[in-house]
Amino acid sequence: MKAWNLGWVVIKMPGPDYERLMYYMCNMLYFQHEITRKFGDLQLDNLDAEIILNRPWEEN
């Protein structure tokens, strides 16, 4: 849901609002950390899907 919100904000923004982008990125990182802490790492059956999901965190 947080990733969807980030995508929606980026599409609708007339110019870069870095504070709002940082807010959504921090929210996604926080929830990813909480899910990992409670349930462990997420492992998908498809390596391409894992690469796509992890790419934003590796690049930032």
PDB file of N, CA, C and O in Angstrom:
ATOM      1  N   MET A   1       0.825  -1.190   0.000  1.00  0.00           N
ATOM      2  CA  MET A   1       0.000   0.000   0.000  1.00  0.00           C
ATOM      3  C   MET A   1       0.871   1.257   0.000  1.00  0.00           C
ATOM      4  O   MET A   1       0.577   2.232  -0.692  1.00  0.00           O
ATOM      5  N   LYS A   2       1.946   1.218   0.787  1.00  0.00           N
ATOM      6  CA  LYS A   2       2.839   2.389   0.844  1.00  0.00           C
ATOM      7  C   LYS A   2       3.531   2.611  -0.492  1.00  0.00           C
ATOM      8  O   LYS A   2       3.716   3.756  -0.905  1.00  0.00           O
ATOM      9  N   ALA A   3       3.918   1.536  -1.175  1.00  0.00           N
ATOM     10  CA  ALA A   3       4.549   1.682  -2.495  1.00  0.00           C
ATOM     11  C   ALA A   3       3.561   2.262  -3.494  1.00  0.00           C
ATOM     12  O   ALA A   3       3.936   3.074  -4.339  1.00  0.00           O
ATOM     13  N   TRP A   4       2.306   1.853  -3.405  1.00  0.00           N
ATOM     14  CA  TRP A   4       1.277   2.390  -4.296  1.00  0.00           C
ATOM     15  C   TRP A   4       1.098   3.879  -4.036  1.00  0.00           C
ATOM     16  O   TRP A   4       0.996   4.664  -4.979  1.00  0.00           O
ATOM     17  N   ASN A   5       1.060   4.276  -2.764  1.00  0.00           N
ATOM     18  CA  ASN A   5       0.931   5.694  -2.421  1.00  0.00           C
ATOM     19  C   ASN A   5       2.110   6.500  -2.958  1.00  0.00           C
ATOM     20  O   ASN A   5       1.928   7.606  -3.467  1.00  0.00           O
ATOM     21  N   LEU A   6       3.312   5.949  -2.846  1.00  0.00           N
ATOM     22  CA  LEU A   6       4.487   6.640  -3.364  1.00  0.00           C
ATOM     23  C   LEU A   6       4.362   6.825  -4.870  1.00  0.00           C
ATOM     24  O   LEU A   6       4.615   7.917  -5.379  1.00  0.00           O
ATOM     25  N   GLY A   7       3.981   5.787  -5.583  1.00  0.00           N
ATOM     26  CA  GLY A   7       3.808   5.894  -7.026  1.00  0.00           C
ATOM     27  C   GLY A   7       2.758   6.922  -7.402  1.00  0.00           C
ATOM     28  O   GLY A   7       2.938   7.679  -8.356  1.00  0.00           O
ATOM     29  N   TRP A   8       1.672   6.952  -6.665  1.00  0.00           N
ATOM     30  CA  TRP A   8       0.594   7.899  -6.937  1.00  0.00           C
ATOM     31  C   TRP A   8       1.065   9.341  -6.730  1.00  0.00           C
ATOM     32  O   TRP A   8       0.746  10.224  -7.526  1.00  0.00           O
ATOM     33  N   VAL A   9       1.819   9.571  -5.664  1.00  0.00           N
ATOM     34  CA  VAL A   9       2.321  10.917  -5.371  1.00  0.00           C
ATOM     35  C   VAL A   9       3.294  11.373  -6.453  1.00  0.00           C
ATOM     36  O   VAL A   9       3.247  12.522  -6.892  1.00  0.00           O
ATOM     37  N   VAL A  10       4.174  10.474  -6.881  1.00  0.00           N
ATOM     38  CA  VAL A  10       5.165  10.836  -7.901  1.00  0.00           C
ATOM     39  C   VAL A  10       4.478  11.186  -9.215  1.00  0.00           C
ATOM     40  O   VAL A  10       4.886  12.129  -9.892  1.00  0.00           O
ATOM     41  N   ILE A  11       3.448  10.445  -9.581  1.00  0.00           N
ATOM     42  CA  ILE A  11       2.731  10.705 -10.834  1.00  0.00           C
ATOM     43  C   ILE A  11       2.014  12.050 -10.771  1.00  0.00           C
ATOM     44  O   ILE A  11       2.028  12.796 -11.750  1.00  0.00           O
ATOM     45  N   LYS A  12       1.390  12.372  -9.647  1.00  0.00           N
ATOM     46  CA  LYS A  12       0.570  13.576  -9.527  1.00  0.00           C
ATOM     47  C   LYS A  12       1.357  14.844  -9.195  1.00  0.00           C
ATOM     48  O   LYS A  12       0.803  15.940  -9.278  1.00  0.00           O
ATOM     49  N   MET A  13       2.627  14.725  -8.825  1.00  0.00           N
ATOM     50  CA  MET A  13       3.406  15.895  -8.418  1.00  0.00           C
ATOM     51  C   MET A  13       3.741  16.791  -9.603  1.00  0.00           C
ATOM     52  O   MET A  13       4.221  16.303 -10.626  1.00  0.00           O
ATOM     53  N   PRO A  14       3.495  18.097  -9.483  1.00  0.00           N
ATOM     54  CA  PRO A  14       3.917  19.002 -10.553  1.00  0.00           C
ATOM     55  C   PRO A  14       5.437  19.202 -10.553  1.00  0.00           C
ATOM     56  O   PRO A  14       6.038  19.414 -11.606  1.00  0.00           O
ATOM     57  N   GLY A  15       6.035  19.137  -9.404  1.00  0.00           N
ATOM     58  CA  GLY A  15       7.487  19.272  -9.260  1.00  0.00           C
ATOM     59  C   GLY A  15       7.947  18.365  -8.135  1.00  0.00           C
ATOM     60  O   GLY A  15       7.110  17.834  -7.406  1.00  0.00           O
ATOM     61  N   PRO A  16       9.227  18.172  -7.971  1.00  0.00           N
ATOM     62  CA  PRO A  16       9.707  17.266  -6.918  1.00  0.00           C
ATOM     63  C   PRO A  16       9.478  17.833  -5.518  1.00  0.00           C
ATOM     64  O   PRO A  16       9.966  18.912  -5.182  1.00  0.00           O
ATOM     65  N   ASP A  17       8.744  17.104  -4.729  1.00  0.00           N
ATOM     66  CA  ASP A  17       8.527  17.444  -3.320  1.00  0.00           C
ATOM     67  C   ASP A  17       9.338  16.438  -2.511  1.00  0.00           C
ATOM     68  O   ASP A  17       8.835  15.374  -2.149  1.00  0.00           O
ATOM     69  N   TYR A  18      10.587  16.777  -2.230  1.00  0.00           N
ATOM     70  CA  TYR A  18      11.509  15.838  -1.636  1.00  0.00           C
ATOM     71  C   TYR A  18      11.121  15.430  -0.224  1.00  0.00           C
ATOM     72  O   TYR A  18      11.392  14.303   0.190  1.00  0.00           O
ATOM     73  N   GLU A  19      10.494  16.323   0.515  1.00  0.00           N
ATOM     74  CA  GLU A  19      10.062  15.972   1.872  1.00  0.00           C
ATOM     75  C   GLU A  19       8.994  14.883   1.837  1.00  0.00           C
ATOM     76  O   GLU A  19       9.045  13.933   2.619  1.00  0.00           O
ATOM     77  N   ARG A  20       8.031  15.019   0.932  1.00  0.00           N
ATOM     78  CA  ARG A  20       6.977  14.017   0.824  1.00  0.00           C
ATOM     79  C   ARG A  20       7.530  12.694   0.310  1.00  0.00           C
ATOM     80  O   ARG A  20       7.133  11.634   0.794  1.00  0.00           O
ATOM     81  N   LEU A  21       8.439  12.734  -0.663  1.00  0.00           N
ATOM     82  CA  LEU A  21       9.064  11.508  -1.156  1.00  0.00           C
ATOM     83  C   LEU A  21       9.841  10.805  -0.048  1.00  0.00           C
ATOM     84  O   LEU A  21       9.776   9.582   0.080  1.00  0.00           O
ATOM     85  N   MET A  22      10.570  11.571   0.745  1.00  0.00           N
ATOM     86  CA  MET A  22      11.332  10.984   1.849  1.00  0.00           C
ATOM     87  C   MET A  22      10.399  10.380   2.886  1.00  0.00           C
ATOM     88  O   MET A  22      10.702   9.334   3.461  1.00  0.00           O
ATOM     89  N   TYR A  23       9.270  11.028   3.130  1.00  0.00           N
ATOM     90  CA  TYR A  23       8.281  10.505   4.070  1.00  0.00           C
ATOM     91  C   TYR A  23       7.788   9.120   3.621  1.00  0.00           C
ATOM     92  O   TYR A  23       7.756   8.185   4.421  1.00  0.00           O
ATOM     93  N   TYR A  24       7.408   8.991   2.349  1.00  0.00           N
ATOM     94  CA  TYR A  24       6.911   7.711   1.861  1.00  0.00           C
ATOM     95  C   TYR A  24       8.002   6.651   1.826  1.00  0.00           C
ATOM     96  O   TYR A  24       7.741   5.487   2.129  1.00  0.00           O
ATOM     97  N   MET A  25       9.223   7.038   1.460  1.00  0.00           N
ATOM     98  CA  MET A  25      10.324   6.072   1.457  1.00  0.00           C
ATOM     99  C   MET A  25      10.615   5.581   2.877  1.00  0.00           C
ATOM    100  O   MET A  25      10.854   4.391   3.085  1.00  0.00           O
ATOM    101  N   CYS A  26      10.594   6.485   3.842  1.00  0.00           N
ATOM    102  CA  CYS A  26      10.839   6.084   5.228  1.00  0.00           C
ATOM    103  C   CYS A  26       9.726   5.178   5.743  1.00  0.00           C
ATOM    104  O   CYS A  26       9.990   4.220   6.469  1.00  0.00           O
ATOM    105  N   ASN A  27       8.483   5.476   5.371  1.00  0.00           N
ATOM    106  CA  ASN A  27       7.376   4.609   5.771  1.00  0.00           C
ATOM    107  C   ASN A  27       7.542   3.212   5.210  1.00  0.00           C
ATOM    108  O   ASN A  27       7.339   2.228   5.920  1.00  0.00           O
ATOM    109  N   MET A  28       7.913   3.118   3.935  1.00  0.00           N
ATOM    110  CA  MET A  28       8.085   1.796   3.329  1.00  0.00           C
ATOM    111  C   MET A  28       9.236   1.041   3.990  1.00  0.00           C
ATOM    112  O   MET A  28       9.125  -0.159   4.241  1.00  0.00           O
ATOM    113  N   LEU A  29      10.336   1.731   4.271  1.00  0.00           N
ATOM    114  CA  LEU A  29      11.461   1.085   4.943  1.00  0.00           C
ATOM    115  C   LEU A  29      11.083   0.636   6.349  1.00  0.00           C
ATOM    116  O   LEU A  29      11.490  -0.440   6.788  1.00  0.00           O
ATOM    117  N   TYR A  30      10.314   1.447   7.051  1.00  0.00           N
ATOM    118  CA  TYR A  30       9.887   1.083   8.402  1.00  0.00           C
ATOM    119  C   TYR A  30       9.021  -0.179   8.381  1.00  0.00           C
ATOM    120  O   TYR A  30       9.237  -1.101   9.166  1.00  0.00           O
ATOM    121  N   PHE A  31       8.040  -0.211   7.476  1.00  0.00           N
ATOM    122  CA  PHE A  31       7.165  -1.380   7.422  1.00  0.00           C
ATOM    123  C   PHE A  31       7.916  -2.611   6.941  1.00  0.00           C
ATOM    124  O   PHE A  31       7.636  -3.718   7.399  1.00  0.00           O
ATOM    125  N   GLN A  32       8.867  -2.438   6.022  1.00  0.00           N
ATOM    126  CA  GLN A  32       9.681  -3.575   5.597  1.00  0.00           C
ATOM    127  C   GLN A  32      10.491  -4.111   6.780  1.00  0.00           C
ATOM    128  O   GLN A  32      10.610  -5.323   6.960  1.00  0.00           O
ATOM    129  N   HIS A  33      11.047  -3.202   7.583  1.00  0.00           N
ATOM    130  CA  HIS A  33      11.807  -3.615   8.764  1.00  0.00           C
ATOM    131  C   HIS A  33      10.918  -4.355   9.766  1.00  0.00           C
ATOM    132  O   HIS A  33      11.316  -5.386  10.309  1.00  0.00           O
ATOM    133  N   GLU A  34       9.726  -3.835  10.007  1.00  0.00           N
ATOM    134  CA  GLU A  34       8.818  -4.478  10.963  1.00  0.00           C
ATOM    135  C   GLU A  34       8.379  -5.870  10.484  1.00  0.00           C
ATOM    136  O   GLU A  34       8.314  -6.806  11.280  1.00  0.00           O
ATOM    137  N   ILE A  35       8.081  -6.005   9.199  1.00  0.00           N
ATOM    138  CA  ILE A  35       7.689  -7.312   8.664  1.00  0.00           C
ATOM    139  C   ILE A  35       8.854  -8.290   8.768  1.00  0.00           C
ATOM    140  O   ILE A  35       8.661  -9.450   9.132  1.00  0.00           O
ATOM    141  N   THR A  36      10.063  -7.825   8.449  1.00  0.00           N
ATOM    142  CA  THR A  36      11.240  -8.685   8.546  1.00  0.00           C
ATOM    143  C   THR A  36      11.493  -9.079   9.996  1.00  0.00           C
ATOM    144  O   THR A  36      11.857 -10.222  10.276  1.00  0.00           O
ATOM    145  N   ARG A  37      11.305  -8.150  10.906  1.00  0.00           N
ATOM    146  CA  ARG A  37      11.544  -8.438  12.327  1.00  0.00           C
ATOM    147  C   ARG A  37      10.537  -9.452  12.869  1.00  0.00           C
ATOM    148  O   ARG A  37      10.896 -10.331  13.652  1.00  0.00           O
ATOM    149  N   LYS A  38       9.280  -9.328  12.452  1.00  0.00           N
ATOM    150  CA  LYS A  38       8.238 -10.208  12.975  1.00  0.00           C
ATOM    151  C   LYS A  38       8.170 -11.562  12.281  1.00  0.00           C
ATOM    152  O   LYS A  38       7.967 -12.588  12.931  1.00  0.00           O
ATOM    153  N   PHE A  39       8.340 -11.565  10.956  1.00  0.00           N
ATOM    154  CA  PHE A  39       8.100 -12.788  10.197  1.00  0.00           C
ATOM    155  C   PHE A  39       9.327 -13.342   9.486  1.00  0.00           C
ATOM    156  O   PHE A  39       9.288 -14.472   8.999  1.00  0.00           O
ATOM    157  N   GLY A  40      10.397 -12.591   9.412  1.00  0.00           N
ATOM    158  CA  GLY A  40      11.577 -13.020   8.670  1.00  0.00           C
ATOM    159  C   GLY A  40      11.550 -12.464   7.254  1.00  0.00           C
ATOM    160  O   GLY A  40      10.616 -11.766   6.860  1.00  0.00           O
ATOM    161  N   ASP A  41      12.588 -12.787   6.504  1.00  0.00           N
ATOM    162  CA  ASP A  41      12.686 -12.287   5.133  1.00  0.00           C
ATOM    163  C   ASP A  41      11.650 -12.936   4.235  1.00  0.00           C
ATOM    164  O   ASP A  41      11.231 -14.074   4.449  1.00  0.00           O
ATOM    165  N   LEU A  42      11.254 -12.186   3.233  1.00  0.00           N
ATOM    166  CA  LEU A  42      10.311 -12.658   2.239  1.00  0.00           C
ATOM    167  C   LEU A  42      11.083 -13.304   1.102  1.00  0.00           C
ATOM    168  O   LEU A  42      11.975 -12.687   0.520  1.00  0.00           O
ATOM    169  N   GLN A  43      10.740 -14.551   0.787  1.00  0.00           N
ATOM    170  CA  GLN A  43      11.391 -15.236  -0.313  1.00  0.00           C
ATOM    171  C   GLN A  43      10.330 -15.623  -1.325  1.00  0.00           C
ATOM    172  O   GLN A  43       9.378 -16.333  -1.001  1.00  0.00           O
ATOM    173  N   LEU A  44      10.497 -15.155  -2.545  1.00  0.00           N
ATOM    174  CA  LEU A  44       9.546 -15.435  -3.609  1.00  0.00           C
ATOM    175  C   LEU A  44      10.046 -16.592  -4.463  1.00  0.00           C
ATOM    176  O   LEU A  44      11.235 -16.913  -4.442  1.00  0.00           O
ATOM    177  N   ASP A  45       9.156 -17.212  -5.204  1.00  0.00           N
ATOM    178  CA  ASP A  45       9.525 -18.314  -6.088  1.00  0.00           C
ATOM    179  C   ASP A  45      10.219 -17.823  -7.351  1.00  0.00           C
ATOM    180  O   ASP A  45      10.878 -18.601  -8.040  1.00  0.00           O
ATOM    181  N   ASN A  46      10.075 -16.550  -7.656  1.00  0.00           N
ATOM    182  CA  ASN A  46      10.603 -15.986  -8.891  1.00  0.00           C
ATOM    183  C   ASN A  46      11.745 -15.036  -8.558  1.00  0.00           C
ATOM    184  O   ASN A  46      11.541 -14.049  -7.852  1.00  0.00           O
ATOM    185  N   LEU A  47      12.944 -15.322  -9.060  1.00  0.00           N
ATOM    186  CA  LEU A  47      14.102 -14.479  -8.776  1.00  0.00           C
ATOM    187  C   LEU A  47      13.930 -13.080  -9.363  1.00  0.00           C
ATOM    188  O   LEU A  47      14.365 -12.100  -8.758  1.00  0.00           O
ATOM    189  N   ASP A  48      13.306 -12.975 -10.522  1.00  0.00           N
ATOM    190  CA  ASP A  48      13.085 -11.650 -11.125  1.00  0.00           C
ATOM    191  C   ASP A  48      12.204 -10.784 -10.234  1.00  0.00           C
ATOM    192  O   ASP A  48      12.454  -9.585 -10.109  1.00  0.00           O
ATOM    193  N   ALA A  49      11.183 -11.363  -9.614  1.00  0.00           N
ATOM    194  CA  ALA A  49      10.312 -10.610  -8.716  1.00  0.00           C
ATOM    195  C   ALA A  49      11.083 -10.120  -7.494  1.00  0.00           C
ATOM    196  O   ALA A  49      10.879  -8.994  -7.042  1.00  0.00           O
ATOM    197  N   GLU A  50      11.960 -10.955  -6.962  1.00  0.00           N
ATOM    198  CA  GLU A  50      12.757 -10.527  -5.813  1.00  0.00           C
ATOM    199  C   GLU A  50      13.691  -9.378  -6.190  1.00  0.00           C
ATOM    200  O   GLU A  50      13.877  -8.443  -5.411  1.00  0.00           O
ATOM    201  N   ILE A  51      14.273  -9.451  -7.380  1.00  0.00           N
ATOM    202  CA  ILE A  51      15.163  -8.386  -7.827  1.00  0.00           C
ATOM    203  C   ILE A  51      14.393  -7.078  -7.972  1.00  0.00           C
ATOM    204  O   ILE A  51      14.881  -6.023  -7.567  1.00  0.00           O
ATOM    205  N   ILE A  52      13.196  -7.141  -8.547  1.00  0.00           N
ATOM    206  CA  ILE A  52      12.381  -5.935  -8.735  1.00  0.00           C
ATOM    207  C   ILE A  52      11.981  -5.334  -7.397  1.00  0.00           C
ATOM    208  O   ILE A  52      12.015  -4.114  -7.238  1.00  0.00           O
ATOM    209  N   LEU A  53      11.603  -6.167  -6.430  1.00  0.00           N
ATOM    210  CA  LEU A  53      11.186  -5.650  -5.124  1.00  0.00           C
ATOM    211  C   LEU A  53      12.347  -5.080  -4.324  1.00  0.00           C
ATOM    212  O   LEU A  53      12.157  -4.136  -3.557  1.00  0.00           O
ATOM    213  N   ASN A  54      13.540  -5.630  -4.484  1.00  0.00           N
ATOM    214  CA  ASN A  54      14.682  -5.174  -3.691  1.00  0.00           C
ATOM    215  C   ASN A  54      15.481  -4.064  -4.345  1.00  0.00           C
ATOM    216  O   ASN A  54      16.298  -3.430  -3.677  1.00  0.00           O
ATOM    217  N   ARG A  55      15.274  -3.807  -5.624  1.00  0.00           N
ATOM    218  CA  ARG A  55      16.063  -2.806  -6.343  1.00  0.00           C
ATOM    219  C   ARG A  55      15.975  -1.412  -5.716  1.00  0.00           C
ATOM    220  O   ARG A  55      17.014  -0.767  -5.573  1.00  0.00           O
ATOM    221  N   PRO A  56      14.793  -0.910  -5.334  1.00  0.00           N
ATOM    222  CA  PRO A  56      14.777   0.446  -4.723  1.00  0.00           C
ATOM    223  C   PRO A  56      15.620   0.544  -3.457  1.00  0.00           C
ATOM    224  O   PRO A  56      16.239   1.579  -3.212  1.00  0.00           O
ATOM    225  N   TRP A  57      15.654  -0.505  -2.657  1.00  0.00           N
ATOM    226  CA  TRP A  57      16.414  -0.440  -1.403  1.00  0.00           C
ATOM    227  C   TRP A  57      17.905  -0.546  -1.678  1.00  0.00           C
ATOM    228  O   TRP A  57      18.704   0.063  -0.967  1.00  0.00           O
ATOM    229  N   GLU A  58      18.297  -1.311  -2.700  1.00  0.00           N
ATOM    230  CA  GLU A  58      19.711  -1.428  -3.026  1.00  0.00           C
ATOM    231  C   GLU A  58      20.254  -0.138  -3.634  1.00  0.00           C
ATOM    232  O   GLU A  58      21.388   0.254  -3.358  1.00  0.00           O
ATOM    233  N   GLU A  59      19.442   0.519  -4.461  1.00  0.00           N
ATOM    234  CA  GLU A  59      19.909   1.722  -5.137  1.00  0.00           C
ATOM    235  C   GLU A  59      19.892   2.949  -4.227  1.00  0.00           C
ATOM    236  O   GLU A  59      20.654   3.889  -4.451  1.00  0.00           O
ATOM    237  N   ASN A  60      19.039   2.953  -3.211  1.00  0.00           N
ATOM    238  CA  ASN A  60      18.977   4.094  -2.297  1.00  0.00           C
ATOM    239  C   ASN A  60      19.786   3.790  -1.088  1.00  0.00           C
ATOM    240  O   ASN A  60      19.875   4.617  -0.180  1.00  0.00           O
TER     241      ASN A  60
END
